[in-house]
Amino acid sequence: MRVFVALRPSSAALEHLDSALEEMRARAGRALRWVDPAQRHLTLAFRADLPGGALEDTVDELARTAARHRPMPLQLSGAGVFSARTLWIGVGGATEALGALLGEELLEAEGRERRRAHLTVARVSARSPRPRRRRRGEEPPLDPTQLLLAEVVRALSVYRGPTWEATELELLESRLGQGRSGGPHHAVLATIPLG
């Protein structure tokens, strides 16, 4: 199973973000594929290969971990790009408390993926414009999609959403190809209170 641990921002925080992204979506056209707002979450840890038989033990371990951490005030803040393809929004607020939570073994596995807490908002589309071909002796042409991503990140670097209280972790399964427009669908497997 492909699973991840996440914090779900409040509906007010997600609505505020959606308003902030409105102009970006219009400028991006078909270059970016936007994540369904219902699927947005702050990813804390990801594991691509959790055996189905380990689910119950994983939920129990996450409950023990969550009990050691108090609810925390957070806000969506700033932006960046992973792997030149994925646009994300960062997190501010009680970052020390969040850092302590991220320091835990949330999804124990060798080679597990752990990045900074982030909320994915868009990915480069297969229909994005491609740079023209390079001619002999020319510098490589600029990639219009990378220029667009840089512009969007620059515009969102000052973004600060409303504060919300993170009170629970979610363990979600990511089902590739089952979401809107062939994207992933995230199904909640467990909800675990903090503190």
Helices and strands as residue ranges (DSSP letters): E 3-7, H 11-28, E 32-34, G 37-39, E 42-47, G 52-54, H 55-67, E 72-82, E 86-93, H 95-102, E 119-124, H 144-156, E 164-166, E 168-175, G 180-182, E 185-193
